[in-house]
Each structure stands twice: as C-alpha cells, then as structure tokens.
C-alpha cells in the first residue's frame, strides 16, 4: 500500500521574543495572569523586514538537510499560512524559488488558520497516495504578530511568529494496516456558522485592510476541547488503535489548559503529550510542526512511534492526523 512517510522535520523561531513581563509593560496584564490561563511564558516576533516566506524557507531548509535532500528533489510545496507575504502570489511559490526547485512541480498556500498544518498534511498525503507526486514539503508558517491589536490583552498575549516543516516521501512498503510507517489517516472538518468566534476584522474584499484578531475566548475553548477530542477519536477508530497504542500526542499549541483538557478527556497520560506552548505561544499553522520538530530533535519521538496530531482554528476548522514516525 502506498503511504506518505515523514522523512524529517525542521523548525525556525525568530531571534526576537517577548516575555510575559515585557507584555505587562504594554497592556494591563501580569506574568501570573498569562501563565495561569494559557501556560505561555514567551512568544517570538519576526524581525524588521522578516517575512513569512523567510521563516518558511528557514524551516524548509532544515527539514531538507535532515532528510539529505535538496529543493530540486521536491515535487510540491503545501504551505499553510494565514499571514502571506502578499495577497498574491502564494507565499509557497516564493519558498519554491528560495529552495531551488526552479519550475519543478508546483506550490500553493492553504488557509485554515490554526488547523492549517493538518489541512496541508492531508492534502499532500492525498496527492502522494494518488501517485501524482513522490515528495512534498508541508510547511506551517505565520507572521501572526502583524495581526494583533496590542491594546487587546485577550489576544495579544497569545500569539507569536515561527515556522515548521515536514518532508514527505512516497513508500510502497506498507501492508495497509496500523503497523505501517507513514500517515495512516487524516480527518478534516469545518463549521462556517461559527466563523465569528475567531476571526480577523479585515480583508481585501471587505475593508481593504489587514485587520486585527478578534476572539470569543470562552466559546473557542469549549469548542476546541470538544471538536479536537472528536477528531482524535475519529482518527483512532479509523485506524483501529486505542489511546494505549499512541506514543505521542502532538497537539496544536494554543493554550495549555486546552491541551490538558483534551488529553484528560481521552485518558491520555500527560507524559505522552508534547507541549511547547510555553516557549513560543500560539503560532497558528506553525505550532504542530514546531512541537513535532522539538520532540524529534530532543529524542522523544523515535522511528516507529505512533503520533497523533490535532488542531482547531478559525472557521471554525478542525482536524486530526495519525502517523507512524
């Protein structure tokens, strides 16, 4: 059975960062208030002139190096981002040029906010399974601090900038069961009726401006725990696995309380959950690949480990992916 195998991953965080104490000088908040409610201790900010494509390129180059590949070996780029360099062209084509793909293959952006990486991973997986491509770069990259209202303490303390990338390669070695290495299943969902719970109050066709993030925090929290838990169960049932089979849960890094509540609802041990939100905040589509890269680089995630990835974002969008590393 043809599978999409995850060869490697790479990450990038800008050098500049803001601690909770730094934010306390800008808005009415404290380190204690932010830490207790979110688990976040700092968030990174892209430097002057540093674009989403720059961060995406850095993460992609690290992932390619770890896989022993060059840009010319890649057939397609799937870049999840809410913060493109320009309205058009897609930021992915800039990355395509930056890594030396030339006119080989294709590249495009995917917009599903915090669920973007899962959406991009699922899209790439289906292109590979169909036989249309053999190798892909799946990237999540965000310059989210450009969307923040720095007078709104309910949102400006949450988000940061960064990028993460994964290299996928086709493999025909699978037997078609849960012991296969590679992506076993992906599940995507959305509910447009709840789009006003988390959104940006601007856009080219509405206000002709970028706008700022607006959020109903309590409702987002409630929907996040419910929807992400549902997607995880769906993925496990589709593959015939139980929580005991899962080596690692790599969740969207939005809020420590959401992560803990989701794991508890599924009876997953805290020792099986990769948590990095304290180090970079909510980086939207970049958060899952950033967490994945951290756990791979520090040796927690090893070849053969079964990993669950899940996210929920504006739209509302949500989804889950189950893969054997």
Secondary structure, DSSP 8 states (H G I E B T S, - for coil): --EEEEEEEEEE--SEEEEHHHHHTTSS--HHHHHHHH---EEEE--TT--HHHHHHHHHHHHHHHHT--GGG-SEEEEE-SS-SSSSS-HHHHHHHHTT-TTSSEEEEE--GGGHHHHHHHHHHHHHHTTS-SEEEEEEEEEGGGG--TT-HHHHTTB-EEEEEEEEEEE----SSTTSSEEEEEEEEE-GGGGGGEEES--TTTTSS---EEE-HHHHHHHHHHHHHHHHHHHHHHHT--GGG-SEEEE--S-HHHHHHHHHHTT--GGGEE--HHHH-B-GGGHHHHHHHHHHHTTSS-TT-EEEEEEEETTTEEEEEEEE-
